[in-house]
C-alpha cells in the first residue's frame, strides 16, 4: 500500500446536502439464499463499544434474522484472530471464525499464508485500502488525537509541539506501552512526522527524540492512559485514537468535560481490515456480512461509532451522511492532512520504537 493523503470534504462543503435514504446494490438473491441456508455467522473480535460494531451487528440481525450471530472472543487481538483461523482449519464447529477484523499489517501477511478467502463486494471499487484480489479490505480508520480533561487543562493543546510547554507538567500519557502496543508505537511515529516535517524516514527517531524531550521536561506520565485515569486527573491528556477518545467523551458525559483535538500536524491514520477465513464454516454468510458492512448502512454504522469508513468521501458526495453525525465529529477539514503510512513504513517505525524506547526515552510505561 502506498502513502495516501485523505481528502475529506469540510463540513461547510456538506452542510447543504440533504440526507437521503440509505441504499446500496443489494446482494444477489442466490447469495442471500445460500447465507440463510447456512443459518449462522461467526465473527471474531468485534467489541460492542468499538467503532460502532454493536449497532452494525444489530443492523445485520434485523436485516437477516434467519442467520444466527455467534460472536467469538470480542476482545481478541489481531494476532489472536489469525491464530484462531489456523487452529480451526479442520474444524467446522461453532468456535471456528468466519471473518476477522485486524490491523492493516495483518492483511497481506495472512494472505500470503493462504488464510483468507478472496471476495469482492458490490462497492469494491470505492475502497481505497485493499488487496486487489479481494482477500482483505480496509473498512474504517481513525487518527491519533489528544483526549483532554478540560477541568484540569484550561489551555487545550492544539499540536504536538504544544505538549512540551511547562503548563503541561505531569499531564501527557500514551494509551499503551510503546514497546509493545501498536497505538502507542504509532503515536511516537505521529509525533516524529510532526517534528520532522513529514519525513517518513526520519520520523521514528524524531518521535523518540520528541518523547525524550517530553519526559525530560517532566510532562510525560509513564502510565497507560484510559478514560478512568483521564477522569481522575492522573493523565489529563491522553494520546489515542480519535474514535476511542470521542467514545470516552460520550461515556463521561461532561464529568469531566472532554475535548478531542486532532493535531494540526502529524495527523496519522490507522486502518483496520476485514477478511473472510479461507476455512470459514459459513462462507456465504460471511460474504453477506461483508456486503452489509460495506453498504451505505454499514459504513454509516462505523461513522456513528466515530470511525471514518472506507467510503466516507463517496457517502458525503452523495449527501448520505446526516448532519447530526458530522456535528459530533471533529471538523472534517482537520482530516485533510491524514497520512496513511505504508506497511514498510510501519514496520520500520515499529522496529525503531520498540528497540530504541528504553535507551532513548527511558520511561517505563505500565
C-alpha positions in Angstrom: 0.0 0.0 0.0 1.4 3.4 -0.9 1.1 6.5 1.1 -2.4 8.1 0.6 -3.5 11.5 1.8 -7.1 11.6 3.0 -9.2 14.0 1.1 -12.3 14.7 3.2 -14.8 17.4 2.4 -15.2 20.1 5.0 -18.4 20.5 7.0 -19.2 23.6 5.1 -19.0 21.7 1.9 -21.6 19.2 3.0 -23.9 21.4 5.1 -26.2 22.0 2.2 -26.5 18.3 1.4 -29.9 16.8 2.3 -29.9 13.4 3.9 -31.2 10.8 1.6 -32.5 7.3 2.1 -29.8 4.6 2.8 -29.4 2.4 -0.3 -26.9 0.2 -2.0 -26.7 -2.5 -4.6 -28.5 -5.5 -3.0 -26.5 -8.7 -2.8 -27.7 -11.4 -5.2 -30.8 -13.4 -4.3 -28.6 -16.5 -4.6 -26.1 -15.2 -2.0 -28.8 -14.3 0.4 -30.5 -17.7 0.0 -27.2 -19.5 0.5 -26.3 -17.5 3.6 -29.8 -18.1 5.1 -29.3 -21.8 4.4 -26.1 -21.9 6.4 -28.1 -20.3 9.2 -25.2 -19.0 11.3 -22.4 -16.4 11.1 -19.3 -16.5 13.5 -17.4 -13.2 13.6 -14.5 -12.7 15.9 -13.1 -9.6 17.7 -16.0 -7.2 17.4 -16.3 -5.5 20.7 -19.6 -3.7 21.0 -18.0 -0.5 22.3 -15.5 -0.2 19.4 -16.2 1.8 16.2 -20.0 1.2 16.2 -19.8 -2.6 16.0 -22.8 -3.0 18.3 -25.1 -1.0 16.0 -23.7 -2.7 12.9 -24.3 -6.2 14.4 -27.8 -5.3 15.4 -28.5 -3.9 11.9 -27.3 -7.1 10.3 -29.5 -9.2 12.7 -32.5 -7.0 11.9 -32.0 -7.4 8.1 -31.3 -11.1 8.2 -33.0 -12.6 11.3 -32.7 -16.1 9.8 -28.9 -16.0 10.4 -27.8 -16.6 14.0 -24.9 -14.5 15.1 -22.3 -16.5 17.0 -19.9 -13.8 18.3 -16.5 -15.2 19.2 -14.0 -13.6 21.7 -14.8 -9.9 21.2 -11.6 -8.8 22.9 -9.2 -10.8 20.7 -6.2 -9.0 19.3 -5.3 -9.2 15.6 -2.7 -12.0 16.3 -5.3 -13.9 18.2 -7.7 -13.8 15.3 -5.1 -15.1 12.9 -4.3 -17.9 15.3 -8.0 -18.8 15.6 -8.1 -19.3 11.9 -5.1 -21.5 11.9 -6.3 -23.5 14.9 -9.6 -24.3 13.3 -8.5 -25.2 9.8 -10.1 -28.6 10.1 -12.9 -27.6 12.4 -16.4 -26.6 11.1 -17.7 -26.2 14.7 -19.0 -23.0 16.3 -15.6 -22.0 17.6 -14.2 -21.5 14.1 -14.3 -17.9 12.9 -15.9 -16.9 9.6 -14.3 -13.5 9.4 -11.7 -11.3 11.1 -11.2 -7.6 11.8 -7.4 -7.0 12.0 -4.8 -4.2 11.9 -3.9 -3.4 8.3 -0.4 -5.1 8.5 -2.0 -8.4 9.2 -3.9 -8.4 5.9 -1.0 -9.0 3.4 0.8 -11.4 5.8 -2.2 -13.6 6.3 -3.0 -13.5 2.6 0.5 -14.9 1.8 -0.2 -17.7 4.2 -3.4 -18.6 2.3 -5.7 -17.8 5.3 -8.2 -15.5 3.5 -10.9 -16.2 1.0 -11.0 -13.7 -1.9 -14.3 -12.0 -2.4 -15.2 -8.6 -3.9 -18.2 -6.8 -2.5 -20.5 -4.7 -4.7 -18.8 -1.4 -3.6 -15.2 -2.8 -4.0 -14.2 -0.1 -6.5 -14.9 2.6 -3.8 -12.5 1.1 -1.3 -9.0 2.7 -1.1 -7.0 0.3 1.0 -7.5 -3.3 -0.2 -6.0 -6.4 -1.7 -6.5 -6.2 -5.5 -7.9 -9.7 -5.5 -10.3 -9.1 -2.6 -8.6 -11.1 0.1 -8.9 -8.2 2.6 -10.0 -4.6 2.6 -9.8 -1.7 5.0 -13.2 -0.8 6.2 -12.6 2.1 8.6 -9.9 4.2 10.1 -9.1 6.7 12.9 -6.5 9.3 13.5 -4.4 9.8 16.6 -5.7 12.7 18.7 -5.4 14.4 22.1 -8.1 13.5 24.6 -8.1 16.3 27.2 -9.7 16.7 30.6 -10.9 20.3 30.4 -11.5 20.6 34.2 -7.7 20.3 34.7 -6.3 21.6 31.3 -7.6 25.0 30.7 -5.5 25.8 27.7 -6.1 22.9 25.4 -3.0 21.9 23.3 -3.6 22.1 19.5 -0.4 20.5 18.2 2.4 18.1 19.2 4.8 21.0 19.9 2.4 22.4 22.4 2.8 19.3 24.6 6.3 20.4 25.5 5.1 23.6 27.2 5.7 23.8 31.0 2.0 24.2 31.7 1.5 20.5 30.8 3.8 19.2 33.6 2.8 15.6 34.7 0.0 15.6 32.1 0.7 13.7 28.9 0.2 9.9 28.6 0.1 7.3 25.9 -2.7 4.8 25.6 -0.3 1.9 25.7 3.3 0.7 26.2 5.3 2.0 23.2 7.5 -1.1 23.4 4.5 -3.4 22.7 1.2 -1.6 21.9 0.6 -0.6 18.3 -1.4 2.5 19.2 1.5 3.9 21.3 4.1 2.8 18.7 2.2 4.8 16.1 1.8 7.8 18.5 5.6 8.1 18.6 5.6 8.0 14.8 3.0 10.7 14.5 5.0 13.0 16.8 8.0 12.3 14.7 6.2 13.1 11.5 5.2 16.4 13.0 8.7 17.3 14.2 10.4 16.1 11.0 8.2 18.0 8.6 6.6 14.8 7.4 9.8 12.9 6.6 8.8 9.2 6.9 12.4 8.0 7.1 13.3 10.4 9.9 10.0 10.2 11.8 10.8 7.1 14.0 14.0 8.7 15.5 12.4 12.1 15.6 9.5 10.7 17.5 11.8 9.0 20.1 13.6 12.3 20.5 10.3 14.2 21.0 9.3 11.8 23.8 12.7 12.1 25.4 12.2 15.9 25.5 8.7 15.4 26.8 10.0 13.0 29.5 13.0 15.2 30.4 10.6 18.2 30.8 8.5 16.3 33.3 5.5 16.4 31.1 5.3 12.7 30.3 3.4 10.4 32.6 4.6 6.8 32.3 1.1 5.4 32.9 -1.2 3.8 30.3 -3.8 6.4 29.8 -7.5 5.3 29.9 -10.9 7.0 30.5 -10.6 6.4 34.2 -7.1 7.9 34.6 -8.2 10.9 32.4 -11.2 11.5 34.6 -9.3 11.1 37.8 -6.6 13.6 36.6 -3.7 11.1 36.7 -3.4 11.5 32.9 -5.3 14.7 31.9 -4.0 14.5 28.3 -4.1 11.1 26.6 -2.8 10.4 23.1 -5.1 7.9 21.5 -7.3 7.1 18.5 -10.0 9.7 17.9 -12.8 7.2 18.0 -11.8 5.9 21.4 -11.4 9.5 22.7 -14.8 10.5 21.3 -16.5 7.5 22.8 -14.9 8.4 26.2 -16.3 11.9 25.8 -19.8 10.5 25.5 -19.4 8.0 28.3 -18.1 10.6 30.8 -20.9 12.9 29.7 -19.4 16.1 31.0 -17.9 14.6 34.2 -15.3 15.8 33.4 -15.8 17.7 30.2 -13.6 16.2 27.5 -12.2 17.9 24.3 -10.9 15.8 21.5 -8.2 17.5 19.4 -6.9 16.4 16.0 -3.4 18.0 15.9 -2.5 20.5 13.2 0.4 18.4 12.1 1.4 14.7 12.2 -2.2 13.5 11.6 -1.6 9.8 11.4 -4.3 7.4 10.3 -4.7 3.8 11.3 -6.7 1.4 9.2 -8.5 -1.8 10.2 -9.1 -4.5 7.6 -11.8 -7.2 7.3 -11.4 -10.6 5.7 -13.2 -13.9 5.3 -11.4 -17.0 6.6 -10.4 -19.4 3.9 -11.7 -22.1 6.2 -15.0 -20.4 7.2 -17.7 -22.8 8.1 -20.3 -20.3 6.8 -18.6 -18.6 3.8 -21.8 -17.3 2.2 -23.0 -15.7 5.5 -19.5 -14.1 5.7 -19.8 -12.8 2.2 -23.3 -11.4 3.0 -21.8 -9.8 6.2 -19.1 -8.1 4.1 -21.7 -6.8 1.7 -23.5 -5.3 4.6 -20.6 -3.6 6.3 -19.5 -2.0 3.0 -23.1 -0.9 2.2 -24.2 2.6 2.9 -25.9 1.4 6.1 -22.9 -0.5 7.4 -20.5 2.3 6.6 -22.6 4.9 8.4 -22.6 2.5 11.3 -18.9 2.9 11.6 -19.3 6.7 11.4 -21.9 6.6 14.2 -19.1 4.9 16.3 -16.8 7.8 15.4 -14.7 5.8 12.9 -14.3 7.1 9.4 -15.5 4.5 7.0 -13.7 3.5 3.8 -16.4 5.0 1.6 -16.7 8.3 3.6 -15.9 10.6 0.7 -18.5 8.9 -1.6 -21.2 9.0 1.1 -20.6 12.7 1.7 -20.6 13.4 -2.1 -23.9 11.6 -2.4 -25.4 13.5 0.5 -25.9 10.4 2.6 -24.2 11.5 5.8 -26.7 13.0 8.3 -25.5 16.4 9.6 -26.2 15.3 13.2 -23.5 12.6 12.8 -21.0 15.1 11.4 -21.7 17.6 14.2 -20.4 15.0 16.8 -17.1 14.6 15.0 -14.1 17.0 14.9 -14.3 19.2 11.8 -13.7 17.2 8.7 -11.2 19.8 7.5 -8.8 18.5 10.2 -8.6 15.1 8.4 -7.4 16.6 5.1 -3.8 16.0 6.0 -4.3 12.5 7.3 -1.3 10.3 6.4 -1.7 6.6 5.8 1.7 5.0 6.3 2.8 2.2 4.1 3.3 -1.3 5.7 7.0 -0.9 5.2 7.0 2.5 7.0 5.0 1.0 9.9 7.4 -1.9 10.2 10.5 0.3 10.2 8.9 2.5 12.8 7.9 -0.4 15.0 11.4 -1.8 14.9 12.9 1.6 15.8 10.5 2.5 18.5 10.4 -0.9 20.3 14.1 -1.2 20.0 15.0 2.3 21.0 12.4 3.4 23.5 14.4 2.3 26.6 17.7 3.7 25.5 16.4 7.0 24.1 13.4 7.8 26.3 13.9 5.6 29.3 10.4 5.8 30.7 8.9 2.5 31.9 5.2 2.8 30.8 2.9 0.5 32.6 
